[in-house]
Amino acid sequence: GLYHLLVISSFGSFSFSDGKNEVLRMKVTHCVIFLFGSILGTLYCEPRSLGGRLVSGQPFVRIFGEEHVVKAQVKEIKSMSAHGDRDDLLGFLSCQNPALVKKLFIVHGEYESQINFKKTLEAEGFQSVDIPDMHQSVELV
């Protein structure tokens, strides 16, 4: 018989690039191609990503090279986040002695927000705050 499949996930998980999300990929693909599937996503979704294309109402999406007609209902909850915000991160770092912290890396978020957060951390006394480029390697000594 028919059943309804509901996938609830952060849209960031829809990248499938790390090979760890094979089951999620199959469930999303199943939801996309069958009318009785629903996808409920949370968090920010880059517009060109699979999640972004689903949220924007694209009639077709490509998943691992295969094009699918989107028949699923796709909804998004913007008020939920698995990530700490600026104040959460500052609160976490407030118990650290900035003079003893050798290096901080900002690796998530929009670039402009990263720059602003870096300035905030430097104003709090953290001397070595870096925003590495994607795929940049850093030697820790």
Buried (B, 14 or more C-beta within 10 A) or exposed (E): EEEEBEBEBBBBBBEBEEEEBEEBBEBBBBBBBBEBBBBBBBBBBEEEBBBBBBBEEEEEBEBEEEEBEBEBBBEBEEEEEEEEEEEEBBEEBEEEEBEEBEEBEBEEBEEEEBEEBBEBBBEEEBEEBEBEEEEEEEEEE
